[in-house]
């Protein structure tokens, strides 16, 4: 029996010992980063401003 911790499904163990992220993880990370880079829609920013104003007064 091996005392090694079982890997999560989809992970590949490298010789260095740390599991490597699955192939699709890079694409998902790029998509997430692109969403973070998008500007906040004006209507959403206005809604946040209204909520801030009503909570202060």
N, CA, C, O and CB atoms as a CASP TS submission, in Angstrom:
PFRMAT TS
TARGET T0000
AUTHOR 0000-0000-0000
METHOD Language model
MODEL 1
PARENT N/A
ATOM      1  N   UNK     1       0.836  -1.197   0.000  1.00  0.00           N
ATOM      2  CA  UNK     1       0.000   0.000   0.000  1.00  0.00           C
ATOM      3  C   UNK     1       0.870   1.245   0.000  1.00  0.00           C
ATOM      4  O   UNK     1       1.896   1.311   0.677  1.00  0.00           O
ATOM      5  CB  UNK     1      -0.945   0.006   1.213  1.00  0.00           C
ATOM      6  N   UNK     2       0.442   2.214  -0.763  1.00  0.00           N
ATOM      7  CA  UNK     2       1.169   3.473  -0.842  1.00  0.00           C
ATOM      8  C   UNK     2       0.619   4.441   0.192  1.00  0.00           C
ATOM      9  O   UNK     2      -0.590   4.513   0.409  1.00  0.00           O
ATOM     10  CB  UNK     2       1.076   4.078  -2.260  1.00  0.00           C
ATOM     11  N   UNK     3       1.511   5.178   0.824  1.00  0.00           N
ATOM     12  CA  UNK     3       1.076   6.168   1.808  1.00  0.00           C
ATOM     13  C   UNK     3       0.815   7.516   1.160  1.00  0.00           C
ATOM     14  O   UNK     3       0.443   8.472   1.840  1.00  0.00           O
ATOM     15  CB  UNK     3       2.117   6.314   2.909  1.00  0.00           C
ATOM     16  N   UNK     4       1.012   7.601  -0.177  1.00  0.00           N
ATOM     17  CA  UNK     4       0.786   8.866  -0.862  1.00  0.00           C
ATOM     18  C   UNK     4      -0.683   9.228  -0.840  1.00  0.00           C
ATOM     19  O   UNK     4      -1.559   8.365  -0.903  1.00  0.00           O
ATOM     20  CB  UNK     4       1.290   8.800  -2.299  1.00  0.00           C
ATOM     21  N   UNK     5      -0.930  10.509  -0.750  1.00  0.00           N
ATOM     22  CA  UNK     5      -2.292  11.025  -0.783  1.00  0.00           C
ATOM     23  C   UNK     5      -2.852  10.838  -2.194  1.00  0.00           C
ATOM     24  O   UNK     5      -2.171  11.176  -3.163  1.00  0.00           O
ATOM     25  CB  UNK     5      -2.336  12.527  -0.356  1.00  0.00           C
ATOM     26  N   UNK     6      -4.063  10.313  -2.339  1.00  0.00           N
ATOM     27  CA  UNK     6      -4.616  10.130  -3.684  1.00  0.00           C
ATOM     28  C   UNK     6      -4.826  11.470  -4.379  1.00  0.00           C
ATOM     29  O   UNK     6      -5.187  12.464  -3.749  1.00  0.00           O
ATOM     30  CB  UNK     6      -5.942   9.360  -3.618  1.00  0.00           C
ATOM     31  N   UNK     7      -4.593  11.477  -5.692  1.00  0.00           N
ATOM     32  CA  UNK     7      -4.756  12.702  -6.464  1.00  0.00           C
ATOM     33  C   UNK     7      -6.225  12.912  -6.790  1.00  0.00           C
ATOM     34  O   UNK     7      -7.006  11.962  -6.845  1.00  0.00           O
ATOM     35  CB  UNK     7      -3.917  12.654  -7.756  1.00  0.00           C
ATOM     36  N   UNK     8      -6.587  14.166  -7.003  1.00  0.00           N
ATOM     37  CA  UNK     8      -7.930  14.482  -7.476  1.00  0.00           C
ATOM     38  C   UNK     8      -8.065  14.005  -8.907  1.00  0.00           C
ATOM     39  O   UNK     8      -7.080  13.907  -9.639  1.00  0.00           O
ATOM     40  CB  UNK     8      -8.225  16.002  -7.368  1.00  0.00           C
ATOM     41  N   UNK     9      -9.255  13.718  -9.288  1.00  0.00           N
ATOM     42  CA  UNK     9      -9.520  13.268 -10.648  1.00  0.00           C
ATOM     43  C   UNK     9      -9.105  14.354 -11.647  1.00  0.00           C
ATOM     44  O   UNK     9      -9.415  15.528 -11.446  1.00  0.00           O
ATOM     45  CB  UNK     9     -11.016  12.909 -10.821  1.00  0.00           C
ATOM     46  N   UNK    10      -8.419  13.979 -12.701  1.00  0.00           N
ATOM     47  CA  UNK    10      -8.005  14.937 -13.713  1.00  0.00           C
ATOM     48  C   UNK    10      -6.621  15.517 -13.488  1.00  0.00           C
ATOM     49  O   UNK    10      -6.116  16.250 -14.338  1.00  0.00           O
ATOM     50  CB  UNK    10      -8.986  16.038 -13.778  1.00  0.00           C
ATOM     51  N   UNK    11      -6.001  15.207 -12.368  1.00  0.00           N
ATOM     52  CA  UNK    11      -4.666  15.725 -12.107  1.00  0.00           C
ATOM     53  C   UNK    11      -3.621  14.697 -12.519  1.00  0.00           C
ATOM     54  O   UNK    11      -3.840  13.490 -12.417  1.00  0.00           O
ATOM     55  CB  UNK    11      -4.504  16.096 -10.620  1.00  0.00           C
ATOM     56  N   UNK    12      -2.498  15.191 -12.979  1.00  0.00           N
ATOM     57  CA  UNK    12      -1.401  14.334 -13.396  1.00  0.00           C
ATOM     58  C   UNK    12      -0.223  14.625 -12.480  1.00  0.00           C
ATOM     59  O   UNK    12       0.135  15.785 -12.272  1.00  0.00           O
ATOM     60  CB  UNK    12      -1.028  14.562 -14.902  1.00  0.00           C
ATOM     61  N   UNK    13       0.382  13.572 -11.932  1.00  0.00           N
ATOM     62  CA  UNK    13       1.516  13.789 -11.033  1.00  0.00           C
ATOM     63  C   UNK    13       2.799  13.887 -11.857  1.00  0.00           C
ATOM     64  O   UNK    13       3.099  13.027 -12.686  1.00  0.00           O
ATOM     65  CB  UNK    13       1.622  12.642  -9.979  1.00  0.00           C
ATOM     66  N   UNK    14       3.546  14.966 -11.601  1.00  0.00           N
ATOM     67  CA  UNK    14       4.838  15.152 -12.255  1.00  0.00           C
ATOM     68  C   UNK    14       5.913  14.503 -11.406  1.00  0.00           C
ATOM     69  O   UNK    14       5.667  14.136 -10.257  1.00  0.00           O
ATOM     70  CB  UNK    14       5.146  16.656 -12.480  1.00  0.00           C
ATOM     71  N   UNK    15       7.086  14.364 -11.960  1.00  0.00           N
ATOM     72  CA  UNK    15       8.181  13.752 -11.217  1.00  0.00           C
ATOM     73  C   UNK    15       8.572  14.577 -10.000  1.00  0.00           C
ATOM     74  O   UNK    15       9.100  14.033  -9.030  1.00  0.00           O
ATOM     75  CB  UNK    15       9.384  13.566 -12.118  1.00  0.00           C
ATOM     76  N   UNK    16       8.318  15.894 -10.035  1.00  0.00           N
ATOM     77  CA  UNK    16       8.645  16.758  -8.909  1.00  0.00           C
ATOM     78  C   UNK    16       7.756  16.512  -7.704  1.00  0.00           C
ATOM     79  O   UNK    16       8.077  16.950  -6.599  1.00  0.00           O
ATOM     80  CB  UNK    16       8.542  18.196  -9.323  1.00  0.00           C
ATOM     81  N   UNK    17       6.649  15.819  -7.897  1.00  0.00           N
ATOM     82  CA  UNK    17       5.792  15.466  -6.784  1.00  0.00           C
ATOM     83  C   UNK    17       4.517  16.273  -6.680  1.00  0.00           C
ATOM     84  O   UNK    17       3.542  15.798  -6.098  1.00  0.00           O
ATOM     85  CB  UNK    17       6.539  15.603  -5.542  1.00  0.00           C
ATOM     86  N   UNK    18       4.490  17.491  -7.230  1.00  0.00           N
ATOM     87  CA  UNK    18       3.271  18.297  -7.150  1.00  0.00           C
ATOM     88  C   UNK    18       2.352  17.950  -8.309  1.00  0.00           C
ATOM     89  O   UNK    18       2.819  17.767  -9.433  1.00  0.00           O
ATOM     90  CB  UNK    18       3.603  19.810  -7.156  1.00  0.00           C
ATOM     91  N   UNK    19       1.046  17.856  -8.054  1.00  0.00           N
ATOM     92  CA  UNK    19       0.124  17.558  -9.155  1.00  0.00           C
ATOM     93  C   UNK    19       0.056  18.715 -10.145  1.00  0.00           C
ATOM     94  O   UNK    19       0.113  19.884  -9.764  1.00  0.00           O
ATOM     95  CB  UNK    19      -1.279  17.252  -8.612  1.00  0.00           C
ATOM     96  N   UNK    20      -0.065  18.366 -11.414  1.00  0.00           N
ATOM     97  CA  UNK    20      -0.166  19.369 -12.477  1.00  0.00           C
ATOM     98  C   UNK    20      -1.640  19.623 -12.746  1.00  0.00           C
ATOM     99  O   UNK    20      -2.446  18.693 -12.733  1.00  0.00           O
ATOM    100  CB  UNK    20       0.573  18.905 -13.783  1.00  0.00           C
ATOM    101  N   UNK    21      -1.993  20.872 -12.990  1.00  0.00           N
ATOM    102  CA  UNK    21      -3.387  21.224 -13.277  1.00  0.00           C
ATOM    103  C   UNK    21      -3.812  20.568 -14.589  1.00  0.00           C
ATOM    104  O   UNK    21      -2.994  20.410 -15.494  1.00  0.00           O
ATOM    105  CB  UNK    21      -3.570  22.773 -13.352  1.00  0.00           C
ATOM    106  N   UNK    22      -5.080  20.187 -14.697  1.00  0.00           N
ATOM    107  CA  UNK    22      -5.565  19.608 -15.954  1.00  0.00           C
ATOM    108  C   UNK    22      -5.484  20.620 -17.093  1.00  0.00           C
ATOM    109  O   UNK    22      -5.393  21.825 -16.855  1.00  0.00           O
ATOM    110  CB  UNK    22      -7.011  19.114 -15.794  1.00  0.00           C
ATOM    111  N   UNK    23      -5.517  20.124 -18.335  1.00  0.00           N
ATOM    112  CA  UNK    23      -5.352  20.977 -19.514  1.00  0.00           C
ATOM    113  C   UNK    23      -6.361  22.118 -19.565  1.00  0.00           C
ATOM    114  O   UNK    23      -6.008  23.232 -19.953  1.00  0.00           O
ATOM    115  CB  UNK    23      -5.471  20.147 -20.767  1.00  0.00           C
ATOM    116  N   UNK    24      -7.595  21.865 -19.184  1.00  0.00           N
ATOM    117  CA  UNK    24      -8.646  22.867 -19.318  1.00  0.00           C
ATOM    118  C   UNK    24      -8.505  23.987 -18.291  1.00  0.00           C
ATOM    119  O   UNK    24      -9.165  25.017 -18.424  1.00  0.00           O
ATOM    120  CB  UNK    24     -10.005  22.213 -19.180  1.00  0.00           C
ATOM    121  N   UNK    25      -7.676  23.817 -17.289  1.00  0.00           N
ATOM    122  CA  UNK    25      -7.559  24.820 -16.227  1.00  0.00           C
ATOM    123  C   UNK    25      -6.992  26.142 -16.745  1.00  0.00           C
ATOM    124  O   UNK    25      -7.404  27.210 -16.294  1.00  0.00           O
ATOM    125  CB  UNK    25      -6.678  24.289 -15.102  1.00  0.00           C
ATOM    126  N   UNK    26      -6.048  26.079 -17.692  1.00  0.00           N
ATOM    127  CA  UNK    26      -5.475  27.317 -18.242  1.00  0.00           C
ATOM    128  C   UNK    26      -6.532  28.139 -18.956  1.00  0.00           C
ATOM    129  O   UNK    26      -6.601  29.355 -18.778  1.00  0.00           O
ATOM    130  CB  UNK    26      -4.326  26.998 -19.207  1.00  0.00           C
ATOM    131  N   UNK    27      -7.359  27.483 -19.766  1.00  0.00           N
ATOM    132  CA  UNK    27      -8.420  28.191 -20.485  1.00  0.00           C
ATOM    133  C   UNK    27      -9.423  28.809 -19.532  1.00  0.00           C
ATOM    134  O   UNK    27      -9.882  29.931 -19.744  1.00  0.00           O
ATOM    135  CB  UNK    27      -9.133  27.250 -21.440  1.00  0.00           C
ATOM    136  N   UNK    28      -9.762  28.079 -18.485  1.00  0.00           N
ATOM    137  CA  UNK    28     -10.712  28.587 -17.502  1.00  0.00           C
ATOM    138  C   UNK    28     -10.130  29.788 -16.765  1.00  0.00           C
ATOM    139  O   UNK    28     -10.842  30.756 -16.496  1.00  0.00           O
ATOM    140  CB  UNK    28     -11.097  27.485 -16.504  1.00  0.00           C
ATOM    141  N   UNK    29      -8.848  29.734 -16.439  1.00  0.00           N
ATOM    142  CA  UNK    29      -8.184  30.855 -15.763  1.00  0.00           C
ATOM    143  C   UNK    29      -8.159  32.083 -16.665  1.00  0.00           C
ATOM    144  O   UNK    29      -8.398  33.195 -16.194  1.00  0.00           O
ATOM    145  CB  UNK    29      -6.748  30.470 -15.350  1.00  0.00           C
ATOM    146  N   UNK    30      -7.870  31.898 -17.968  1.00  0.00           N
ATOM    147  CA  UNK    30      -7.859  33.031 -18.898  1.00  0.00           C
ATOM    148  C   UNK    30      -9.250  33.644 -19.013  1.00  0.00           C
ATOM    149  O   UNK    30      -9.385  34.867 -19.057  1.00  0.00           O
ATOM    150  CB  UNK    30      -7.358  32.588 -20.287  1.00  0.00           C
ATOM    151  N   UNK    31     -10.287  32.805 -19.063  1.00  0.00           N
ATOM    152  CA  UNK    31     -11.661  33.306 -19.141  1.00  0.00           C
ATOM    153  C   UNK    31     -12.005  34.112 -17.890  1.00  0.00           C
ATOM    154  O   UNK    31     -12.571  35.201 -17.991  1.00  0.00           O
ATOM    155  CB  UNK    31     -12.658  32.138 -19.317  1.00  0.00           C
ATOM    156  N   UNK    32     -11.672  33.591 -16.728  1.00  0.00           N
ATOM    157  CA  UNK    32     -11.928  34.281 -15.464  1.00  0.00           C
ATOM    158  C   UNK    32     -11.212  35.632 -15.434  1.00  0.00           C
ATOM    159  O   UNK    32     -11.799  36.643 -15.050  1.00  0.00           O
ATOM    160  CB  UNK    32     -11.477  33.410 -14.272  1.00  0.00           C
ATOM    161  N   UNK    33      -9.942  35.643 -15.841  1.00  0.00           N
ATOM    162  CA  UNK    33      -9.177  36.894 -15.850  1.00  0.00           C
ATOM    163  C   UNK    33      -9.774  37.909 -16.818  1.00  0.00           C
ATOM    164  O   UNK    33      -9.776  39.107 -16.534  1.00  0.00           O
ATOM    165  CB  UNK    33      -7.720  36.622 -16.219  1.00  0.00           C
ATOM    166  N   UNK    34     -10.283  37.440 -17.965  1.00  0.00           N
ATOM    167  CA  UNK    34     -10.871  38.374 -18.931  1.00  0.00           C
ATOM    168  C   UNK    34     -12.154  38.990 -18.378  1.00  0.00           C
ATOM    169  O   UNK    34     -12.451  40.152 -18.654  1.00  0.00           O
ATOM    170  CB  UNK    34     -11.159  37.661 -20.266  1.00  0.00           C
ATOM    171  N   UNK    35     -12.913  38.225 -17.605  1.00  0.00           N
ATOM    172  CA  UNK    35     -14.130  38.765 -16.987  1.00  0.00           C
ATOM    173  C   UNK    35     -13.761  39.819 -15.945  1.00  0.00           C
ATOM    174  O   UNK    35     -14.434  40.844 -15.833  1.00  0.00           O
ATOM    175  CB  UNK    35     -14.969  37.629 -16.334  1.00  0.00           C
ATOM    176  N   UNK    36     -12.705  39.575 -15.193  1.00  0.00           N
ATOM    177  CA  UNK    36     -12.262  40.559 -14.196  1.00  0.00           C
ATOM    178  C   UNK    36     -11.806  41.856 -14.844  1.00  0.00           C
ATOM    179  O   UNK    36     -11.939  42.928 -14.254  1.00  0.00           O
ATOM    180  CB  UNK    36     -11.132  39.985 -13.353  1.00  0.00           C
ATOM    181  N   UNK    37     -11.268  41.762 -16.057  1.00  0.00           N
ATOM    182  CA  UNK    37     -10.771  42.947 -16.759  1.00  0.00           C
ATOM    183  C   UNK    37     -11.885  43.774 -17.386  1.00  0.00           C
ATOM    184  O   UNK    37     -11.657  44.923 -17.767  1.00  0.00           O
ATOM    185  CB  UNK    37      -9.791  42.535 -17.829  1.00  0.00           C
ATOM    186  N   UNK    38     -13.089  43.211 -17.501  1.00  0.00           N
ATOM    187  CA  UNK    38     -14.195  43.946 -18.115  1.00  0.00           C
ATOM    188  C   UNK    38     -14.648  45.075 -17.190  1.00  0.00           C
ATOM    189  O   UNK    38     -14.666  44.911 -15.970  1.00  0.00           O
ATOM    190  CB  UNK    38     -15.378  42.995 -18.429  1.00  0.00           C
ATOM    191  N   UNK    39     -15.012  46.217 -17.767  1.00  0.00           N
ATOM    192  CA  UNK    39     -15.483  47.331 -16.937  1.00  0.00           C
ATOM    193  C   UNK    39     -16.852  47.017 -16.323  1.00  0.00           C
ATOM    194  O   UNK    39     -17.630  46.234 -16.868  1.00  0.00           O
ATOM    195  CB  UNK    39     -15.560  48.628 -17.773  1.00  0.00           C
ATOM    196  N   UNK    40     -17.116  47.633 -15.205  1.00  0.00           N
ATOM    197  CA  UNK    40     -18.407  47.483 -14.545  1.00  0.00           C
ATOM    198  C   UNK    40     -19.465  48.231 -15.354  1.00  0.00           C
ATOM    199  O   UNK    40     -19.267  49.405 -15.668  1.00  0.00           O
ATOM    200  CB  UNK    40     -18.351  48.009 -13.079  1.00  0.00           C
ATOM    201  N   UNK    41     -20.584  47.586 -15.700  1.00  0.00           N
ATOM    202  CA  UNK    41     -21.626  48.287 -16.467  1.00  0.00           C
ATOM    203  C   UNK    41     -22.121  49.523 -15.715  1.00  0.00           C
ATOM    204  O   UNK    41     -22.228  49.512 -14.489  1.00  0.00           O
ATOM    205  CB  UNK    41     -22.810  47.338 -16.761  1.00  0.00           C
ATOM    206  N   UNK    42     -22.422  50.592 -16.464  1.00  0.00           N
ATOM    207  CA  UNK    42     -22.872  51.851 -15.856  1.00  0.00           C
ATOM    208  C   UNK    42     -24.099  51.651 -14.982  1.00  0.00           C
ATOM    209  O   UNK    42     -24.187  52.226 -13.896  1.00  0.00           O
ATOM    210  CB  UNK    42     -23.177  52.879 -16.936  1.00  0.00           C
ATOM    211  N   UNK    43     -25.047  50.843 -15.443  1.00  0.00           N
ATOM    212  CA  UNK    43     -26.278  50.648 -14.665  1.00  0.00           C
ATOM    213  C   UNK    43     -25.981  49.978 -13.328  1.00  0.00           C
ATOM    214  O   UNK    43     -26.617  50.288 -12.320  1.00  0.00           O
ATOM    215  CB  UNK    43     -27.290  49.806 -15.461  1.00  0.00           C
ATOM    216  N   UNK    44     -25.029  49.072 -13.317  1.00  0.00           N
ATOM    217  CA  UNK    44     -24.676  48.403 -12.068  1.00  0.00           C
ATOM    218  C   UNK    44     -23.955  49.369 -11.133  1.00  0.00           C
ATOM    219  O   UNK    44     -24.198  49.372  -9.926  1.00  0.00           O
ATOM    220  CB  UNK    44     -23.797  47.167 -12.343  1.00  0.00           C
ATOM    221  N   UNK    45     -23.069  50.188 -11.694  1.00  0.00           N
ATOM    222  CA  UNK    45     -22.364  51.185 -10.887  1.00  0.00           C
ATOM    223  C   UNK    45     -23.352  52.186 -10.286  1.00  0.00           C
ATOM    224  O   UNK    45     -23.209  52.586  -9.130  1.00  0.00           O
ATOM    225  CB  UNK    45     -21.307  51.923 -11.739  1.00  0.00           C
ATOM    226  N   UNK    46     -24.361  52.592 -11.075  1.00  0.00           N
ATOM    227  CA  UNK    46     -25.381  53.518 -10.575  1.00  0.00           C
ATOM    228  C   UNK    46     -26.190  52.878  -9.450  1.00  0.00           C
ATOM    229  O   UNK    46     -26.517  53.533  -8.461  1.00  0.00           O
ATOM    230  CB  UNK    46     -26.316  53.958 -11.716  1.00  0.00           C
ATOM    231  N   UNK    47     -26.508  51.610  -9.605  1.00  0.00           N
ATOM    232  CA  UNK    47     -27.246  50.902  -8.560  1.00  0.00           C
ATOM    233  C   UNK    47     -26.433  50.852  -7.271  1.00  0.00           C
ATOM    234  O   UNK    47     -26.973  51.072  -6.187  1.00  0.00           O
ATOM    235  CB  UNK    47     -27.605  49.477  -9.020  1.00  0.00           C
ATOM    236  N   UNK    48     -25.151  50.567  -7.382  1.00  0.00           N
ATOM    237  CA  UNK    48     -24.296  50.552  -6.191  1.00  0.00           C
ATOM    238  C   UNK    48     -24.230  51.924  -5.530  1.00  0.00           C
ATOM    239  O   UNK    48     -24.239  52.026  -4.304  1.00  0.00           O
ATOM    240  CB  UNK    48     -22.888  50.086  -6.556  1.00  0.00           C
ATOM    241  N   UNK    49     -24.164  52.982  -6.344  1.00  0.00           N
ATOM    242  CA  UNK    49     -24.163  54.344  -5.799  1.00  0.00           C
ATOM    243  C   UNK    49     -25.455  54.630  -5.038  1.00  0.00           C
ATOM    244  O   UNK    49     -25.420  55.222  -3.959  1.00  0.00           O
ATOM    245  CB  UNK    49     -23.976  55.375  -6.926  1.00  0.00           C
ATOM    246  N   UNK    50     -26.592  54.215  -5.591  1.00  0.00           N
ATOM    247  CA  UNK    50     -27.881  54.425  -4.919  1.00  0.00           C
ATOM    248  C   UNK    50     -27.934  53.675  -3.596  1.00  0.00           C
ATOM    249  O   UNK    50     -28.427  54.198  -2.597  1.00  0.00           O
ATOM    250  CB  UNK    50     -29.040  53.977  -5.822  1.00  0.00           C
ATOM    251  N   UNK    51     -27.431  52.465  -3.594  1.00  0.00           N
ATOM    252  CA  UNK    51     -27.427  51.679  -2.357  1.00  0.00           C
ATOM    253  C   UNK    51     -26.530  52.319  -1.308  1.00  0.00           C
ATOM    254  O   UNK    51     -26.874  52.339  -0.126  1.00  0.00           O
ATOM    255  CB  UNK    51     -26.968  50.242  -2.633  1.00  0.00           C
ATOM    256  N   UNK    52     -25.390  52.839  -1.728  1.00  0.00           N
ATOM    257  CA  UNK    52     -24.496  53.528  -0.796  1.00  0.00           C
ATOM    258  C   UNK    52     -25.151  54.779  -0.233  1.00  0.00           C
ATOM    259  O   UNK    52     -25.042  55.045   0.964  1.00  0.00           O
ATOM    260  CB  UNK    52     -23.180  53.892  -1.487  1.00  0.00           C
ATOM    261  N   UNK    53     -25.832  55.554  -1.077  1.00  0.00           N
ATOM    262  CA  UNK    53     -26.497  56.780  -0.637  1.00  0.00           C
ATOM    263  C   UNK    53     -27.603  56.479   0.367  1.00  0.00           C
ATOM    264  O   UNK    53     -27.737  57.184   1.368  1.00  0.00           O
ATOM    265  CB  UNK    53     -27.071  57.535  -1.837  1.00  0.00           C
ATOM    266  N   UNK    54     -28.390  55.449   0.115  1.00  0.00           N
ATOM    267  CA  UNK    54     -29.510  55.140   1.007  1.00  0.00           C
ATOM    268  C   UNK    54     -29.026  54.575   2.341  1.00  0.00           C
ATOM    269  O   UNK    54     -29.712  54.718   3.353  1.00  0.00           O
ATOM    270  CB  UNK    54     -30.461  54.147   0.337  1.00  0.00           C
ATOM    271  N   UNK    55     -27.870  53.943   2.356  1.00  0.00           N
ATOM    272  CA  UNK    55     -27.378  53.384   3.614  1.00  0.00           C
ATOM    273  C   UNK    55     -26.702  54.428   4.493  1.00  0.00           C
ATOM    274  O   UNK    55     -26.500  54.196   5.685  1.00  0.00           O
ATOM    275  CB  UNK    55     -26.411  52.258   3.334  1.00  0.00           C
ATOM    276  N   UNK    56     -26.352  55.566   3.922  1.00  0.00           N
ATOM    277  CA  UNK    56     -25.707  56.625   4.700  1.00  0.00           C
ATOM    278  C   UNK    56     -26.679  57.707   5.167  1.00  0.00           C
ATOM    279  O   UNK    56     -26.287  58.629   5.882  1.00  0.00           O
ATOM    280  CB  UNK    56     -24.612  57.257   3.884  1.00  0.00           C
ATOM    281  N   UNK    57     -27.909  57.600   4.774  1.00  0.00           N
ATOM    282  CA  UNK    57     -28.735  58.718   5.149  1.00  0.00           C
ATOM    283  C   UNK    57     -30.117  58.365   5.383  1.00  0.00           C
ATOM    284  O   UNK    57     -30.929  59.231   5.711  1.00  0.00           O
ATOM    285  CB  UNK    57     -28.687  59.733   4.164  1.00  0.00           C
TER
END
